[in-house]
């Protein structure tokens, strides 16, 4: 017997993963598990999964849902997940510190670098099709 795979909605929004309110990543299937995606973003999360100890990466879920790729071996409460074997199925907020993680930060509204015409550098370049000089701090934030 063969099982039919449901076609995926090509226009479905990828889940946003937040750490204590701070957006950290847009989760896609290419990232593997939630743990792999968090590690790639330099999130400080303890895990012993690869050493054979299940449950070390247990994390409290503030909001959102996950689905498991493999049945978790550790016992979980209703508001916990094991990032090593799950993926977010909707926007997800975890009780992990964003400190040290490679996250995107935005300048305060009043301190944003503005182009000659009063638009932000990105908006100016898009709307006028010209090559725009962008402040080094804007570039550094985008490269992180």
Buried (B, 14 or more C-beta within 10 A) or exposed (E): EEEEEEEEEEEEEEBBBBBEEBBBBEBEEEBBBBBEBBBEBEBEBEBEBEEEEBBBBBBEBBEBEBEBEEEBEBEBEEEBBBBBBBBBEEBBBBEBEBEEBEBEEEEEEEEEEEBEEEBBBEBBBEEEEEEBEBEEEBEEBEEE
